[in-house]
Amino acid sequence: MVKRIVVGAHYGLRDWLVQRITAVIMGGYTLMALLWVVLAHPADRQEWAALLHERPVRIATFLFVLALCWHAWIGLRDIFMDYIQPVGLRLTLQVGVILTLLAEVLWSAEILWG
């Protein structure tokens, strides 16, 4: 009989790939945002609001926020799994991060479409 020892969730390749894809999404959005700002030259709040009122900008911004939150979750979860040994503390920190990231996504949606 083989006794198995559970040492982690073995996310490995999937999380590595998600980290790279979300980084590419965030990098692409950053370049697009710089291009939008250079071309539009928003000078005051109304011009910024007009820029963020365009549907493609809203969608791209929301995808950026989703990618950022997913990227942050994987990174922080891995840090917690590697460096926080007490399970109760690690679980508390992970729940706190999840709630914070969820609040960020909901707040971003409210800002963009509210």
A tleap script that builds the chain and sets N, CA, C and O, in Angstrom:
source leaprc.protein.ff14SB
mol = sequence {
  NMET VAL LYS ARG ILE VAL VAL GLY ALA HIE
  TYR GLY LEU ARG ASP TRP LEU VAL GLN ARG
  ILE THR ALA VAL ILE MET GLY GLY TYR THR
  LEU MET ALA LEU LEU TRP VAL VAL LEU ALA
  HIE PRO ALA ASP ARG GLN GLU TRP ALA ALA
  LEU LEU HIE GLU ARG PRO VAL ARG ILE ALA
  THR PHE LEU PHE VAL LEU ALA LEU CYS TRP
  HIE ALA TRP ILE GLY LEU ARG ASP ILE PHE
  MET ASP TYR ILE GLN PRO VAL GLY LEU ARG
  LEU THR LEU GLN VAL GLY VAL ILE LEU THR
  LEU LEU ALA GLU VAL LEU TRP SER ALA GLU
  ILE LEU TRP CGLY
}
set mol.1.N position { 0.840 -1.171 0.000 }
set mol.1.CA position { 0.000 0.000 0.000 }
set mol.1.C position { 0.895 1.249 0.000 }
set mol.1.O position { 1.852 1.346 0.769 }
set mol.2.N position { 0.567 2.177 -0.861 }
set mol.2.CA position { 1.331 3.419 -0.965 }
set mol.2.C position { 0.632 4.499 -0.165 }
set mol.2.O position { -0.563 4.747 -0.326 }
set mol.3.N position { 1.403 5.134 0.700 }
set mol.3.CA position { 0.850 6.223 1.492 }
set mol.3.C position { 1.200 7.537 0.800 }
set mol.3.O position { 2.376 7.861 0.632 }
set mol.4.N position { 0.184 8.288 0.402 }
set mol.4.CA position { 0.406 9.547 -0.306 }
set mol.4.C position { 0.441 10.693 0.692 }
set mol.4.O position { -0.348 10.732 1.637 }
set mol.5.N position { 1.353 11.617 0.477 }
set mol.5.CA position { 1.465 12.805 1.305 }
set mol.5.C position { 1.062 14.002 0.452 }
set mol.5.O position { 1.653 14.260 -0.597 }
set mol.6.N position { 0.064 14.715 0.909 }
set mol.6.CA position { -0.415 15.881 0.170 }
set mol.6.C position { 0.467 17.069 0.533 }
set mol.6.O position { 0.549 17.456 1.698 }
set mol.7.N position { 1.126 17.644 -0.466 }
set mol.7.CA position { 2.038 18.761 -0.202 }
set mol.7.C position { 1.599 20.041 -0.905 }
set mol.7.O position { 2.228 21.084 -0.723 }
set mol.8.N position { 0.570 19.990 -1.677 }
set mol.8.CA position { 0.116 21.180 -2.382 }
set mol.8.C position { -0.899 20.796 -3.429 }
set mol.8.O position { -1.239 19.623 -3.584 }
set mol.9.N position { -1.374 21.776 -4.135 }
set mol.9.CA position { -2.429 21.531 -5.106 }
set mol.9.C position { -1.883 21.187 -6.479 }
set mol.9.O position { -2.653 20.794 -7.356 }
set mol.10.N position { -0.589 21.320 -6.697 }
set mol.10.CA position { 0.057 21.000 -7.974 }
set mol.10.C position { -0.555 21.759 -9.144 }
set mol.10.O position { -0.952 21.165 -10.146 }
set mol.11.N position { -0.625 23.081 -9.005 }
set mol.11.CA position { -1.165 23.902 -10.082 }
set mol.11.C position { -0.125 24.097 -11.183 }
set mol.11.O position { -0.481 24.165 -12.359 }
set mol.12.N position { 1.126 24.185 -10.825 }
set mol.12.CA position { 2.282 24.208 -11.704 }
set mol.12.C position { 2.136 24.875 -13.045 }
set mol.12.O position { 2.088 26.101 -13.140 }
set mol.13.N position { 2.064 24.056 -14.095 }
set mol.13.CA position { 2.087 24.545 -15.468 }
set mol.13.C position { 0.910 25.467 -15.760 }
set mol.13.O position { 1.080 26.490 -16.424 }
set mol.14.N position { -0.271 25.124 -15.279 }
set mol.14.CA position { -1.445 25.958 -15.549 }
set mol.14.C position { -1.254 27.357 -14.978 }
set mol.14.O position { -1.526 28.344 -15.661 }
set mol.15.N position { -0.795 27.454 -13.743 }
set mol.15.CA position { -0.594 28.766 -13.135 }
set mol.15.C position { 0.549 29.523 -13.791 }
set mol.15.O position { 0.474 30.741 -13.948 }
set mol.16.N position { 1.593 28.825 -14.171 }
set mol.16.CA position { 2.704 29.473 -14.881 }
set mol.16.C position { 2.188 30.082 -16.181 }
set mol.16.O position { 2.527 31.216 -16.519 }
set mol.17.N position { 1.376 29.332 -16.902 }
set mol.17.CA position { 0.825 29.815 -18.161 }
set mol.17.C position { -0.140 30.979 -17.944 }
set mol.17.O position { -0.110 31.952 -18.697 }
set mol.18.N position { -0.992 30.891 -16.928 }
set mol.18.CA position { -1.922 31.984 -16.627 }
set mol.18.C position { -1.152 33.249 -16.261 }
set mol.18.O position { -1.529 34.344 -16.677 }
set mol.19.N position { -0.070 33.107 -15.480 }
set mol.19.CA position { 0.747 34.268 -15.125 }
set mol.19.C position { 1.300 34.942 -16.381 }
set mol.19.O position { 1.315 36.170 -16.467 }
set mol.20.N position { 1.750 34.155 -17.348 }
set mol.20.CA position { 2.314 34.733 -18.585 }
set mol.20.C position { 1.223 35.379 -19.431 }
set mol.20.O position { 1.424 36.464 -19.977 }
set mol.21.N position { 0.075 34.725 -19.542 }
set mol.21.CA position { -1.012 35.277 -20.356 }
set mol.21.C position { -1.542 36.565 -19.742 }
set mol.21.O position { -1.763 37.543 -20.456 }
set mol.22.N position { -1.751 36.579 -18.425 }
set mol.22.CA position { -2.246 37.800 -17.795 }
set mol.22.C position { -1.216 38.921 -17.884 }
set mol.22.O position { -1.584 40.089 -18.016 }
set mol.23.N position { 0.060 38.582 -17.812 }
set mol.23.CA position { 1.099 39.606 -17.964 }
set mol.23.C position { 1.067 40.203 -19.370 }
set mol.23.O position { 1.245 41.410 -19.533 }
set mol.24.N position { 0.845 39.375 -20.373 }
set mol.24.CA position { 0.750 39.880 -21.750 }
set mol.24.C position { -0.479 40.772 -21.905 }
set mol.24.O position { -0.407 41.816 -22.554 }
set mol.25.N position { -1.605 40.372 -21.314 }
set mol.25.CA position { -2.822 41.187 -21.370 }
set mol.25.C position { -2.570 42.539 -20.713 }
set mol.25.O position { -2.929 43.578 -21.268 }
set mol.26.N position { -1.955 42.531 -19.533 }
set mol.26.CA position { -1.697 43.788 -18.830 }
set mol.26.C position { -0.691 44.656 -19.585 }
set mol.26.O position { -0.844 45.876 -19.640 }
set mol.27.N position { 0.321 44.042 -20.159 }
set mol.27.CA position { 1.295 44.798 -20.953 }
set mol.27.C position { 0.660 45.403 -22.192 }
set mol.27.O position { 0.920 46.558 -22.530 }
set mol.28.N position { -0.180 44.617 -22.874 }
set mol.28.CA position { -0.881 45.127 -24.057 }
set mol.28.C position { -1.811 46.268 -23.709 }
set mol.28.O position { -1.879 47.261 -24.433 }
set mol.29.N position { -2.529 46.134 -22.604 }
set mol.29.CA position { -3.425 47.212 -22.178 }
set mol.29.C position { -2.629 48.474 -21.848 }
set mol.29.O position { -3.044 49.579 -22.196 }
set mol.30.N position { -1.504 48.313 -21.188 }
set mol.30.CA position { -0.678 49.466 -20.835 }
set mol.30.C position { -0.232 50.206 -22.088 }
set mol.30.O position { -0.278 51.435 -22.134 }
set mol.31.N position { 0.196 49.470 -23.098 }
set mol.31.CA position { 0.598 50.113 -24.361 }
set mol.31.C position { -0.594 50.802 -25.036 }
set mol.31.O position { -0.465 51.916 -25.544 }
set mol.32.N position { -1.757 50.134 -25.039 }
set mol.32.CA position { -2.952 50.749 -25.627 }
set mol.32.C position { -3.355 51.993 -24.854 }
set mol.32.O position { -3.716 53.001 -25.462 }
set mol.33.N position { -3.302 51.947 -23.529 }
set mol.33.CA position { -3.679 53.100 -22.707 }
set mol.33.C position { -2.736 54.273 -22.974 }
set mol.33.O position { -3.177 55.419 -23.066 }
set mol.34.N position { -1.455 53.991 -23.095 }
set mol.34.CA position { -0.508 55.057 -23.424 }
set mol.34.C position { -0.824 55.656 -24.791 }
set mol.34.O position { -0.766 56.873 -24.970 }
set mol.35.N position { -1.155 54.808 -25.743 }
set mol.35.CA position { -1.519 55.293 -27.077 }
set mol.35.C position { -2.786 56.133 -27.021 }
set mol.35.O position { -2.848 57.186 -27.655 }
set mol.36.N position { -3.800 55.693 -26.275 }
set mol.36.CA position { -5.039 56.473 -26.128 }
set mol.36.C position { -4.755 57.847 -25.539 }
set mol.36.O position { -5.280 58.857 -26.008 }
set mol.37.N position { -3.921 57.872 -24.509 }
set mol.37.CA position { -3.620 59.141 -23.842 }
set mol.37.C position { -2.834 60.062 -24.777 }
set mol.37.O position { -3.098 61.262 -24.835 }
set mol.38.N position { -1.879 59.505 -25.501 }
set mol.38.CA position { -1.087 60.330 -26.427 }
set mol.38.C position { -1.957 60.886 -27.544 }
set mol.38.O position { -1.818 62.052 -27.911 }
set mol.39.N position { -2.852 60.070 -28.089 }
set mol.39.CA position { -3.691 60.521 -29.197 }
set mol.39.C position { -4.828 61.426 -28.747 }
set mol.39.O position { -5.185 62.368 -29.455 }
set mol.40.N position { -5.398 61.156 -27.585 }
set mol.40.CA position { -6.571 61.925 -27.140 }
set mol.40.C position { -6.202 63.175 -26.349 }
set mol.40.O position { -6.984 64.126 -26.317 }
set mol.41.N position { -5.047 63.201 -25.718 }
set mol.41.CA position { -4.613 64.337 -24.886 }
set mol.41.C position { -5.705 64.806 -23.918 }
set mol.41.O position { -6.068 65.982 -23.938 }
set mol.42.N position { -6.234 63.917 -23.073 }
set mol.42.CA position { -7.264 64.376 -22.129 }
set mol.42.C position { -6.663 65.357 -21.119 }
set mol.42.O position { -5.689 65.045 -20.433 }
set mol.43.N position { -7.262 66.543 -21.041 }
set mol.43.CA position { -6.704 67.591 -20.180 }
set mol.43.C position { -7.481 67.767 -18.880 }
set mol.43.O position { -6.912 68.181 -17.870 }
set mol.44.N position { -8.764 67.459 -18.898 }
set mol.44.CA position { -9.547 67.650 -17.681 }
set mol.44.C position { -10.416 66.426 -17.417 }
set mol.44.O position { -10.377 65.449 -18.165 }
set mol.45.N position { -11.189 66.492 -16.360 }
set mol.45.CA position { -11.996 65.354 -15.953 }
set mol.45.C position { -13.008 64.951 -17.015 }
set mol.45.O position { -13.230 63.760 -17.234 }
set mol.46.N position { -13.619 65.915 -17.672 }
set mol.46.CA position { -14.630 65.613 -18.688 }
set mol.46.C position { -14.016 64.852 -19.872 }
set mol.46.O position { -14.636 63.937 -20.413 }
set mol.47.N position { -12.809 65.230 -20.265 }
set mol.47.CA position { -12.162 64.522 -21.379 }
set mol.47.C position { -11.756 63.105 -20.972 }
set mol.47.O position { -11.852 62.176 -21.775 }
set mol.48.N position { -11.300 62.937 -19.717 }
set mol.48.CA position { -11.000 61.598 -19.230 }
set mol.48.C position { -12.272 60.750 -19.171 }
set mol.48.O position { -12.266 59.581 -19.558 }
set mol.49.N position { -13.347 61.341 -18.691 }
set mol.49.CA position { -14.623 60.616 -18.604 }
set mol.49.C position { -15.108 60.232 -19.996 }
set mol.49.O position { -15.624 59.132 -20.192 }
set mol.50.N position { -14.946 61.133 -20.963 }
set mol.50.CA position { -15.356 60.831 -22.341 }
set mol.50.C position { -14.527 59.677 -22.907 }
set mol.50.O position { -15.053 58.812 -23.607 }
set mol.51.N position { -13.237 59.672 -22.602 }
set mol.51.CA position { -12.371 58.588 -23.076 }
set mol.51.C position { -12.797 57.258 -22.466 }
set mol.51.O position { -12.872 56.248 -23.166 }
set mol.52.N position { -13.077 57.252 -21.159 }
set mol.52.CA position { -13.475 56.011 -20.494 }
set mol.52.C position { -14.926 55.632 -20.776 }
set mol.52.O position { -15.362 54.548 -20.391 }
set mol.53.N position { -15.677 56.503 -21.439 }
set mol.53.CA position { -17.069 56.208 -21.773 }
set mol.53.C position { -17.180 55.365 -23.045 }
set mol.53.O position { -18.223 54.763 -23.299 }
set mol.54.N position { -16.123 55.320 -23.835 }
set mol.54.CA position { -16.146 54.526 -25.065 }
set mol.54.C position { -16.150 53.039 -24.719 }
set mol.54.O position { -15.383 52.590 -23.867 }
set mol.55.N position { -17.015 52.282 -25.384 }
set mol.55.CA position { -17.187 50.855 -25.078 }
set mol.55.C position { -15.884 50.047 -25.197 }
set mol.55.O position { -15.595 49.254 -24.300 }
set mol.56.N position { -15.087 50.212 -26.263 }
set mol.56.CA position { -13.844 49.418 -26.330 }
set mol.56.C position { -12.883 49.714 -25.175 }
set mol.56.O position { -12.192 48.820 -24.687 }
set mol.57.N position { -12.847 50.960 -24.751 }
set mol.57.CA position { -11.973 51.318 -23.633 }
set mol.57.C position { -12.488 50.690 -22.343 }
set mol.57.O position { -11.700 50.192 -21.539 }
set mol.58.N position { -13.785 50.711 -22.142 }
set mol.58.CA position { -14.372 50.089 -20.950 }
set mol.58.C position { -14.081 48.598 -20.904 }
set mol.58.O position { -13.668 48.063 -19.875 }
set mol.59.N position { -14.301 47.938 -22.029 }
set mol.59.CA position { -14.083 46.485 -22.080 }
set mol.59.C position { -12.615 46.164 -21.843 }
set mol.59.O position { -12.290 45.267 -21.064 }
set mol.60.N position { -11.730 46.891 -22.510 }
set mol.60.CA position { -10.296 46.652 -22.337 }
set mol.60.C position { -9.867 46.919 -20.896 }
set mol.60.O position { -9.062 46.175 -20.336 }
set mol.61.N position { -10.400 47.967 -20.307 }
set mol.61.CA position { -10.054 48.296 -18.924 }
set mol.61.C position { -10.547 47.209 -17.969 }
set mol.61.O position { -9.835 46.824 -17.041 }
set mol.62.N position { -11.760 46.719 -18.194 }
set mol.62.CA position { -12.282 45.674 -17.319 }
set mol.62.C position { -11.501 44.371 -17.491 }
set mol.62.O position { -11.246 43.674 -16.510 }
set mol.63.N position { -11.118 44.034 -18.727 }
set mol.63.CA position { -10.283 42.852 -18.940 }
set mol.63.C position { -8.937 43.008 -18.246 }
set mol.63.O position { -8.400 42.043 -17.703 }
set mol.64.N position { -8.386 44.231 -18.263 }
set mol.64.CA position { -7.151 44.503 -17.545 }
set mol.64.C position { -7.328 44.248 -16.051 }
set mol.64.O position { -6.482 43.612 -15.423 }
set mol.65.N position { -8.418 44.740 -15.486 }
set mol.65.CA position { -8.663 44.557 -14.053 }
set mol.65.C position { -8.810 43.070 -13.726 }
set mol.65.O position { -8.267 42.604 -12.724 }
set mol.66.N position { -9.533 42.324 -14.555 }
set mol.66.CA position { -9.673 40.885 -14.329 }
set mol.66.C position { -8.323 40.178 -14.406 }
set mol.66.O position { -8.010 39.332 -13.569 }
set mol.67.N position { -7.523 40.531 -15.419 }
set mol.67.CA position { -6.198 39.928 -15.561 }
set mol.67.C position { -5.315 40.278 -14.372 }
set mol.67.O position { -4.585 39.429 -13.861 }
set mol.68.N position { -5.382 41.533 -13.935 }
set mol.68.CA position { -4.592 41.970 -12.792 }
set mol.68.C position { -4.967 41.192 -11.532 }
set mol.68.O position { -4.094 40.747 -10.787 }
set mol.69.N position { -6.251 41.034 -11.302 }
set mol.69.CA position { -6.701 40.316 -10.099 }
set mol.69.C position { -6.326 38.843 -10.155 }
set mol.69.O position { -5.900 38.277 -9.148 }
set mol.70.N position { -6.475 38.222 -11.301 }
set mol.70.CA position { -6.112 36.811 -11.432 }
set mol.70.C position { -4.607 36.644 -11.225 }
set mol.70.O position { -4.172 35.731 -10.522 }
set mol.71.N position { -3.814 37.525 -11.836 }
set mol.71.CA position { -2.362 37.517 -11.714 }
set mol.71.C position { -1.959 37.699 -10.248 }
set mol.71.O position { -1.094 36.985 -9.741 }
set mol.72.N position { -2.590 38.654 -9.582 }
set mol.72.CA position { -2.282 38.922 -8.174 }
set mol.72.C position { -2.667 37.733 -7.295 }
set mol.72.O position { -1.927 37.372 -6.381 }
set mol.73.N position { -3.815 37.126 -7.566 }
set mol.73.CA position { -4.260 35.995 -6.763 }
set mol.73.C position { -3.259 34.846 -6.833 }
set mol.73.O position { -2.886 34.278 -5.807 }
set mol.74.N position { -2.824 34.503 -8.050 }
set mol.74.CA position { -1.885 33.386 -8.191 }
set mol.74.C position { -0.578 33.699 -7.476 }
set mol.74.O position { -0.038 32.852 -6.764 }
set mol.75.N position { -0.071 34.906 -7.664 }
set mol.75.CA position { 1.182 35.271 -7.034 }
set mol.75.C position { 1.102 35.270 -5.518 }
set mol.75.O position { 1.971 34.711 -4.850 }
set mol.76.N position { 0.067 35.890 -4.969 }
set mol.76.CA position { -0.072 35.938 -3.515 }
set mol.76.C position { -0.373 34.569 -2.927 }
set mol.76.O position { 0.143 34.224 -1.864 }
set mol.77.N position { -1.198 33.790 -3.606 }
set mol.77.CA position { -1.486 32.443 -3.106 }
set mol.77.C position { -0.205 31.611 -3.031 }
set mol.77.O position { 0.019 30.891 -2.058 }
set mol.78.N position { 0.629 31.713 -4.062 }
set mol.78.CA position { 1.880 30.955 -4.054 }
set mol.78.C position { 2.821 31.441 -2.956 }
set mol.78.O position { 3.486 30.635 -2.306 }
set mol.79.N position { 2.878 32.752 -2.747 }
set mol.79.CA position { 3.710 33.284 -1.662 }
set mol.79.C position { 3.205 32.771 -0.312 }
set mol.79.O position { 3.995 32.342 0.529 }
set mol.80.N position { 1.890 32.818 -0.112 }
set mol.80.CA position { 1.327 32.333 1.151 }
set mol.80.C position { 1.610 30.844 1.340 }
set mol.80.O position { 1.970 30.415 2.436 }
set mol.81.N position { 1.450 30.055 0.275 }
set mol.81.CA position { 1.681 28.616 0.380 }
set mol.81.C position { 3.151 28.322 0.685 }
set mol.81.O position { 3.455 27.365 1.397 }
set mol.82.N position { 4.059 29.132 0.155 }
set mol.82.CA position { 5.482 28.885 0.358 }
set mol.82.C position { 5.990 29.380 1.715 }
set mol.82.O position { 6.843 28.736 2.326 }
set mol.83.N position { 5.479 30.503 2.187 }
set mol.83.CA position { 6.105 31.163 3.329 }
set mol.83.C position { 5.255 31.247 4.593 }
set mol.83.O position { 5.797 31.541 5.659 }
set mol.84.N position { 3.964 31.005 4.522 }
set mol.84.CA position { 3.104 31.065 5.709 }
set mol.84.C position { 2.767 29.630 6.108 }
set mol.84.O position { 1.954 28.973 5.457 }
set mol.85.N position { 3.389 29.155 7.170 }
set mol.85.CA position { 3.222 27.759 7.561 }
set mol.85.C position { 1.954 27.476 8.360 }
set mol.85.O position { 1.310 26.461 8.098 }
set mol.86.N position { 1.554 28.319 9.328 }
set mol.86.CA position { 0.316 28.003 10.074 }
set mol.86.C position { -0.903 28.048 9.136 }
set mol.86.O position { -1.185 29.071 8.512 }
set mol.87.N position { -1.602 26.939 9.056 }
set mol.87.CA position { -2.702 26.808 8.103 }
set mol.87.C position { -3.802 27.835 8.357 }
set mol.87.O position { -4.355 28.389 7.407 }
set mol.88.N position { -4.122 28.093 9.604 }
set mol.88.CA position { -5.175 29.057 9.923 }
set mol.88.C position { -4.832 30.457 9.451 }
set mol.88.O position { -5.680 31.157 8.896 }
set mol.89.N position { -3.598 30.864 9.669 }
set mol.89.CA position { -3.154 32.187 9.225 }
set mol.89.C position { -3.152 32.268 7.705 }
set mol.89.O position { -3.592 33.261 7.126 }
set mol.90.N position { -2.649 31.206 7.058 }
set mol.90.CA position { -2.602 31.178 5.592 }
set mol.90.C position { -4.011 31.262 5.021 }
set mol.90.O position { -4.243 32.006 4.068 }
set mol.91.N position { -4.953 30.516 5.583 }
set mol.91.CA position { -6.326 30.545 5.102 }
set mol.91.C position { -6.947 31.922 5.308 }
set mol.91.O position { -7.656 32.427 4.438 }
set mol.92.N position { -6.679 32.524 6.459 }
set mol.92.CA position { -7.201 33.868 6.739 }
set mol.92.C position { -6.669 34.881 5.725 }
set mol.92.O position { -7.426 35.702 5.207 }
set mol.93.N position { -5.378 34.819 5.446 }
set mol.93.CA position { -4.783 35.738 4.470 }
set mol.93.C position { -5.354 35.501 3.069 }
set mol.93.O position { -5.629 36.453 2.339 }
set mol.94.N position { -5.529 34.239 2.700 }
set mol.94.CA position { -6.070 33.938 1.380 }
set mol.94.C position { -7.505 34.431 1.243 }
set mol.94.O position { -7.868 34.983 0.205 }
set mol.95.N position { -8.314 34.244 2.259 }
set mol.95.CA position { -9.693 34.738 2.216 }
set mol.95.C position { -9.702 36.260 2.133 }
set mol.95.O position { -10.501 36.838 1.397 }
set mol.96.N position { -8.817 36.908 2.884 }
set mol.96.CA position { -8.717 38.363 2.823 }
set mol.96.C position { -8.344 38.856 1.438 }
set mol.96.O position { -8.900 39.842 0.954 }
set mol.97.N position { -7.406 38.174 0.800 }
set mol.97.CA position { -7.005 38.547 -0.559 }
set mol.97.C position { -8.152 38.325 -1.539 }
set mol.97.O position { -8.409 39.172 -2.394 }
set mol.98.N position { -8.838 37.198 -1.421 }
set mol.98.CA position { -9.964 36.914 -2.309 }
set mol.98.C position { -11.036 37.990 -2.178 }
set mol.98.O position { -11.539 38.492 -3.183 }
set mol.99.N position { -11.386 38.344 -0.949 }
set mol.99.CA position { -12.416 39.367 -0.732 }
set mol.99.C position { -11.971 40.723 -1.261 }
set mol.99.O position { -12.772 41.454 -1.843 }
set mol.100.N position { -10.707 41.065 -1.065 }
set mol.100.CA position { -10.185 42.332 -1.566 }
set mol.100.C position { -10.204 42.378 -3.087 }
set mol.100.O position { -10.607 43.383 -3.673 }
set mol.101.N position { -9.772 41.295 -3.731 }
set mol.101.CA position { -9.753 41.262 -5.199 }
set mol.101.C position { -11.176 41.264 -5.768 }
set mol.101.O position { -11.438 41.901 -6.788 }
set mol.102.N position { -12.082 40.559 -5.112 }
set mol.102.CA position { -13.476 40.571 -5.540 }
set mol.102.C position { -14.061 41.976 -5.419 }
set mol.102.O position { -14.780 42.429 -6.309 }
set mol.103.N position { -13.754 42.658 -4.329 }
set mol.103.CA position { -14.219 44.034 -4.155 }
set mol.103.C position { -13.649 44.941 -5.237 }
set mol.103.O position { -14.340 45.833 -5.730 }
set mol.104.N position { -12.391 44.718 -5.609 }
set mol.104.CA position { -11.775 45.518 -6.675 }
set mol.104.C position { -12.490 45.305 -8.005 }
set mol.104.O position { -12.748 46.263 -8.732 }
set mol.105.N position { -12.808 44.060 -8.323 }
set mol.105.CA position { -13.510 43.766 -9.584 }
set mol.105.C position { -14.896 44.414 -9.581 }
set mol.105.O position { -15.296 45.033 -10.567 }
set mol.106.N position { -15.619 44.274 -8.485 }
set mol.106.CA position { -16.961 44.859 -8.408 }
set mol.106.C position { -16.914 46.383 -8.450 }
set mol.106.O position { -17.745 47.010 -9.107 }
set mol.107.N position { -15.967 46.970 -7.765 }
set mol.107.CA position { -15.820 48.428 -7.763 }
set mol.107.C position { -15.450 48.935 -9.151 }
set mol.107.O position { -15.953 49.968 -9.593 }
set mol.108.N position { -14.571 48.208 -9.839 }
set mol.108.CA position { -14.186 48.581 -11.204 }
set mol.108.C position { -15.396 48.513 -12.137 }
set mol.108.O position { -15.591 49.395 -12.974 }
set mol.109.N position { -16.199 47.470 -11.989 }
set mol.109.CA position { -17.398 47.357 -12.814 }
set mol.109.C position { -18.351 48.515 -12.536 }
set mol.109.O position { -18.942 49.072 -13.461 }
set mol.110.N position { -18.497 48.874 -11.276 }
set mol.110.CA position { -19.361 50.015 -10.919 }
set mol.110.C position { -18.830 51.308 -11.524 }
set mol.110.O position { -19.608 52.115 -12.033 }
set mol.111.N position { -17.534 51.513 -11.477 }
set mol.111.CA position { -16.936 52.725 -12.043 }
set mol.111.C position { -17.125 52.765 -13.555 }
set mol.111.O position { -17.478 53.802 -14.117 }
set mol.112.N position { -16.888 51.630 -14.209 }
set mol.112.CA position { -16.927 51.608 -15.677 }
set mol.112.C position { -18.348 51.608 -16.234 }
set mol.112.O position { -18.593 52.215 -17.276 }
set mol.113.N position { -19.291 50.941 -15.564 }
set mol.113.CA position { -20.638 50.828 -16.105 }
set mol.113.C position { -21.725 51.421 -15.208 }
set mol.113.O position { -22.902 51.403 -15.568 }
set mol.114.N position { -21.336 51.949 -14.040 }
set mol.114.CA position { -22.321 52.453 -13.092 }
set mol.114.C position { -22.837 53.829 -13.415 }
set mol.114.O position { -23.674 54.361 -12.686 }
savepdb mol mol.pdb
quit
